[in-house]
Amino acid sequence: MLDKFGTAMTMVKSDISGNISRLESKYSSNPSRFNYLYSVVLAEVETKTAKSSSSCTNGLLWLTRAMDFLVALFHNLAEHQDWSMSHACNDSYSKTLKKWHGWLASSTFMLVMKLVPDRKKFIEVLGTQGDIYGDMENFCKKFSPVLAEIHKFMAGVGLDTMRAS
């Protein structure tokens, strides 16, 4: 999905890929023990490594937050078809990621937003067949509860408030 944004999201894509690789590596180290993401987090809580910036827990949290952003963006694009891509992205960022970013990450995001394609091009790249906006809303409706469950779990183990380092 991030490829659809063009070069603007290269750094974000790299960060997401790193988080996924970290989780895959942990799973591969013991598939029967780490068959659920929650078991990875609980193991790190037990060993007191969950709050490390290189932990799988941190990776899962940031992957979840990235998906929160994507869901908010799709919702904005579907709900506010008159908004520019920049407006939709900035609103989504303000609602999801901004509170977790420090000054440098926020400044970097604002710079990256200047590189996103315009709305028309972005929608065309997503696809022109079917009801693209209906598909976006359907995705948001179905995926939001999954993200809510992850946030609920992370809050339950006291790890939902970690900020960018």
LUMVOTI-483076 format. One record per residue (C-alpha): x, y, z; residue number from 1. Coordinates in nm, 2 decimals. Layout:
REM residues N
{c1=X; c2=Y; c3=Z; vexmi=NUM} $
...
***
This chain:
REM residues 165
{c1=0.00; c2=0.00; c3=0.00; vexmi=1} $
{c1=0.28; c2=0.24; c3=0.09; vexmi=2} $
{c1=0.42; c2=0.20; c3=-0.26; vexmi=3} $
{c1=0.10; c2=0.39; c3=-0.38; vexmi=4} $
{c1=0.23; c2=0.70; c3=-0.21; vexmi=5} $
{c1=0.54; c2=0.70; c3=-0.43; vexmi=6} $
{c1=0.88; c2=0.80; c3=-0.29; vexmi=7} $
{c1=0.72; c2=1.00; c3=0.00; vexmi=8} $
{c1=0.68; c2=0.69; c3=0.21; vexmi=9} $
{c1=1.02; c2=0.52; c3=0.15; vexmi=10} $
{c1=1.14; c2=0.59; c3=0.50; vexmi=11} $
{c1=0.80; c2=0.48; c3=0.66; vexmi=12} $
{c1=0.80; c2=0.16; c3=0.44; vexmi=13} $
{c1=1.15; c2=0.08; c3=0.56; vexmi=14} $
{c1=1.05; c2=0.12; c3=0.92; vexmi=15} $
{c1=0.74; c2=-0.10; c3=0.87; vexmi=16} $
{c1=0.94; c2=-0.36; c3=0.69; vexmi=17} $
{c1=1.19; c2=-0.37; c3=0.98; vexmi=18} $
{c1=0.91; c2=-0.41; c3=1.23; vexmi=19} $
{c1=0.76; c2=-0.70; c3=1.03; vexmi=20} $
{c1=1.10; c2=-0.86; c3=0.99; vexmi=21} $
{c1=1.16; c2=-0.84; c3=1.36; vexmi=22} $
{c1=0.83; c2=-1.01; c3=1.44; vexmi=23} $
{c1=0.89; c2=-1.28; c3=1.17; vexmi=24} $
{c1=1.23; c2=-1.35; c3=1.31; vexmi=25} $
{c1=1.09; c2=-1.39; c3=1.66; vexmi=26} $
{c1=0.82; c2=-1.62; c3=1.54; vexmi=27} $
{c1=1.07; c2=-1.83; c3=1.34; vexmi=28} $
{c1=1.28; c2=-1.87; c3=1.65; vexmi=29} $
{c1=1.01; c2=-2.07; c3=1.82; vexmi=30} $
{c1=0.69; c2=-2.11; c3=1.61; vexmi=31} $
{c1=0.50; c2=-2.31; c3=1.87; vexmi=32} $
{c1=0.57; c2=-2.06; c3=2.15; vexmi=33} $
{c1=0.52; c2=-1.75; c3=1.94; vexmi=34} $
{c1=0.22; c2=-1.86; c3=1.73; vexmi=35} $
{c1=0.03; c2=-1.55; c3=1.84; vexmi=36} $
{c1=0.16; c2=-1.19; c3=1.85; vexmi=37} $
{c1=0.03; c2=-1.16; c3=2.20; vexmi=38} $
{c1=0.26; c2=-1.44; c3=2.31; vexmi=39} $
{c1=0.56; c2=-1.25; c3=2.17; vexmi=40} $
{c1=0.46; c2=-0.94; c3=2.37; vexmi=41} $
{c1=0.40; c2=-1.14; c3=2.69; vexmi=42} $
{c1=0.74; c2=-1.30; c3=2.66; vexmi=43} $
{c1=0.90; c2=-0.96; c3=2.63; vexmi=44} $
{c1=0.70; c2=-0.83; c3=2.92; vexmi=45} $
{c1=0.83; c2=-1.12; c3=3.13; vexmi=46} $
{c1=1.19; c2=-1.06; c3=3.03; vexmi=47} $
{c1=1.15; c2=-0.68; c3=3.08; vexmi=48} $
{c1=1.26; c2=-0.61; c3=2.72; vexmi=49} $
{c1=0.92; c2=-0.50; c3=2.58; vexmi=50} $
{c1=0.99; c2=-0.13; c3=2.62; vexmi=51} $
{c1=1.32; c2=-0.14; c3=2.42; vexmi=52} $
{c1=1.30; c2=0.05; c3=2.09; vexmi=53} $
{c1=1.42; c2=-0.27; c3=1.91; vexmi=54} $
{c1=1.16; c2=-0.50; c3=2.08; vexmi=55} $
{c1=0.89; c2=-0.69; c3=1.89; vexmi=56} $
{c1=0.64; c2=-0.52; c3=2.12; vexmi=57} $
{c1=0.75; c2=-0.18; c3=2.00; vexmi=58} $
{c1=0.74; c2=-0.30; c3=1.65; vexmi=59} $
{c1=0.38; c2=-0.43; c3=1.69; vexmi=60} $
{c1=0.27; c2=-0.11; c3=1.85; vexmi=61} $
{c1=0.41; c2=0.10; c3=1.57; vexmi=62} $
{c1=0.27; c2=-0.13; c3=1.30; vexmi=63} $
{c1=-0.07; c2=-0.09; c3=1.47; vexmi=64} $
{c1=-0.03; c2=0.28; c3=1.48; vexmi=65} $
{c1=0.06; c2=0.28; c3=1.11; vexmi=66} $
{c1=-0.26; c2=0.09; c3=1.03; vexmi=67} $
{c1=-0.45; c2=0.34; c3=1.25; vexmi=68} $
{c1=-0.32; c2=0.61; c3=1.02; vexmi=69} $
{c1=-0.41; c2=0.41; c3=0.71; vexmi=70} $
{c1=-0.77; c2=0.34; c3=0.83; vexmi=71} $
{c1=-0.81; c2=0.71; c3=0.92; vexmi=72} $
{c1=-0.68; c2=0.81; c3=0.58; vexmi=73} $
{c1=-0.91; c2=0.58; c3=0.39; vexmi=74} $
{c1=-1.20; c2=0.70; c3=0.60; vexmi=75} $
{c1=-1.11; c2=1.06; c3=0.53; vexmi=76} $
{c1=-1.08; c2=0.99; c3=0.15; vexmi=77} $
{c1=-1.42; c2=0.82; c3=0.14; vexmi=78} $
{c1=-1.60; c2=1.05; c3=0.37; vexmi=79} $
{c1=-1.46; c2=1.38; c3=0.24; vexmi=80} $
{c1=-1.42; c2=1.34; c3=-0.13; vexmi=81} $
{c1=-1.37; c2=1.71; c3=-0.17; vexmi=82} $
{c1=-1.05; c2=1.71; c3=0.05; vexmi=83} $
{c1=-0.71; c2=1.72; c3=-0.11; vexmi=84} $
{c1=-0.47; c2=1.43; c3=-0.04; vexmi=85} $
{c1=-0.26; c2=1.66; c3=0.18; vexmi=86} $
{c1=-0.56; c2=1.76; c3=0.39; vexmi=87} $
{c1=-0.68; c2=1.40; c3=0.43; vexmi=88} $
{c1=-0.32; c2=1.29; c3=0.53; vexmi=89} $
{c1=-0.27; c2=1.58; c3=0.77; vexmi=90} $
{c1=-0.61; c2=1.52; c3=0.94; vexmi=91} $
{c1=-0.53; c2=1.14; c3=0.97; vexmi=92} $
{c1=-0.19; c2=1.21; c3=1.11; vexmi=93} $
{c1=-0.33; c2=1.45; c3=1.37; vexmi=94} $
{c1=-0.58; c2=1.19; c3=1.48; vexmi=95} $
{c1=-0.35; c2=0.90; c3=1.50; vexmi=96} $
{c1=0.03; c2=0.94; c3=1.50; vexmi=97} $
{c1=0.10; c2=1.30; c3=1.60; vexmi=98} $
{c1=0.06; c2=1.25; c3=1.98; vexmi=99} $
{c1=0.32; c2=0.97; c3=1.97; vexmi=100} $
{c1=0.58; c2=1.17; c3=1.77; vexmi=101} $
{c1=0.83; c2=1.42; c3=1.90; vexmi=102} $
{c1=0.93; c2=1.74; c3=1.73; vexmi=103} $
{c1=1.17; c2=1.57; c3=1.48; vexmi=104} $
{c1=0.93; c2=1.30; c3=1.37; vexmi=105} $
{c1=0.64; c2=1.55; c3=1.33; vexmi=106} $
{c1=0.86; c2=1.78; c3=1.13; vexmi=107} $
{c1=0.97; c2=1.49; c3=0.91; vexmi=108} $
{c1=0.61; c2=1.39; c3=0.85; vexmi=109} $
{c1=0.52; c2=1.74; c3=0.75; vexmi=110} $
{c1=0.80; c2=1.74; c3=0.50; vexmi=111} $
{c1=0.71; c2=1.40; c3=0.36; vexmi=112} $
{c1=0.35; c2=1.51; c3=0.31; vexmi=113} $
{c1=0.47; c2=1.76; c3=0.06; vexmi=114} $
{c1=0.58; c2=1.47; c3=-0.16; vexmi=115} $
{c1=0.25; c2=1.27; c3=-0.16; vexmi=116} $
{c1=0.08; c2=1.24; c3=-0.50; vexmi=117} $
{c1=-0.24; c2=1.44; c3=-0.55; vexmi=118} $
{c1=-0.56; c2=1.28; c3=-0.46; vexmi=119} $
{c1=-0.67; c2=1.20; c3=-0.82; vexmi=120} $
{c1=-0.35; c2=1.02; c3=-0.90; vexmi=121} $
{c1=-0.35; c2=0.83; c3=-0.57; vexmi=122} $
{c1=-0.71; c2=0.70; c3=-0.63; vexmi=123} $
{c1=-0.62; c2=0.61; c3=-0.99; vexmi=124} $
{c1=-0.32; c2=0.41; c3=-0.86; vexmi=125} $
{c1=-0.54; c2=0.23; c3=-0.61; vexmi=126} $
{c1=-0.77; c2=0.11; c3=-0.89; vexmi=127} $
{c1=-1.06; c2=0.23; c3=-1.10; vexmi=128} $
{c1=-1.27; c2=-0.08; c3=-1.09; vexmi=129} $
{c1=-1.56; c2=-0.12; c3=-0.86; vexmi=130} $
{c1=-1.66; c2=0.12; c3=-0.58; vexmi=131} $
{c1=-1.32; c2=0.24; c3=-0.45; vexmi=132} $
{c1=-1.47; c2=0.46; c3=-0.18; vexmi=133} $
{c1=-1.71; c2=0.18; c3=-0.07; vexmi=134} $
{c1=-1.42; c2=-0.06; c3=-0.06; vexmi=135} $
{c1=-1.22; c2=0.19; c3=0.16; vexmi=136} $
{c1=-1.51; c2=0.22; c3=0.41; vexmi=137} $
{c1=-1.56; c2=-0.16; c3=0.41; vexmi=138} $
{c1=-1.19; c2=-0.20; c3=0.49; vexmi=139} $
{c1=-1.21; c2=0.06; c3=0.77; vexmi=140} $
{c1=-1.53; c2=-0.11; c3=0.92; vexmi=141} $
{c1=-1.37; c2=-0.45; c3=0.92; vexmi=142} $
{c1=-1.02; c2=-0.37; c3=1.02; vexmi=143} $
{c1=-1.09; c2=-0.11; c3=1.29; vexmi=144} $
{c1=-1.21; c2=-0.37; c3=1.55; vexmi=145} $
{c1=-0.88; c2=-0.57; c3=1.49; vexmi=146} $
{c1=-0.68; c2=-0.26; c3=1.57; vexmi=147} $
{c1=-0.90; c2=-0.18; c3=1.87; vexmi=148} $
{c1=-0.83; c2=-0.53; c3=2.01; vexmi=149} $
{c1=-0.46; c2=-0.49; c3=1.97; vexmi=150} $
{c1=-0.47; c2=-0.15; c3=2.15; vexmi=151} $
{c1=-0.69; c2=-0.30; c3=2.43; vexmi=152} $
{c1=-0.43; c2=-0.58; c3=2.48; vexmi=153} $
{c1=-0.14; c2=-0.34; c3=2.47; vexmi=154} $
{c1=-0.31; c2=-0.11; c3=2.73; vexmi=155} $
{c1=-0.38; c2=-0.42; c3=2.94; vexmi=156} $
{c1=-0.01; c2=-0.49; c3=2.97; vexmi=157} $
{c1=0.07; c2=-0.11; c3=3.01; vexmi=158} $
{c1=0.25; c2=-0.07; c3=2.68; vexmi=159} $
{c1=0.02; c2=0.14; c3=2.47; vexmi=160} $
{c1=0.18; c2=0.48; c3=2.55; vexmi=161} $
{c1=0.53; c2=0.43; c3=2.43; vexmi=162} $
{c1=0.65; c2=0.72; c3=2.22; vexmi=163} $
{c1=0.89; c2=0.75; c3=1.93; vexmi=164} $
{c1=1.25; c2=0.76; c3=2.06; vexmi=165} $
***
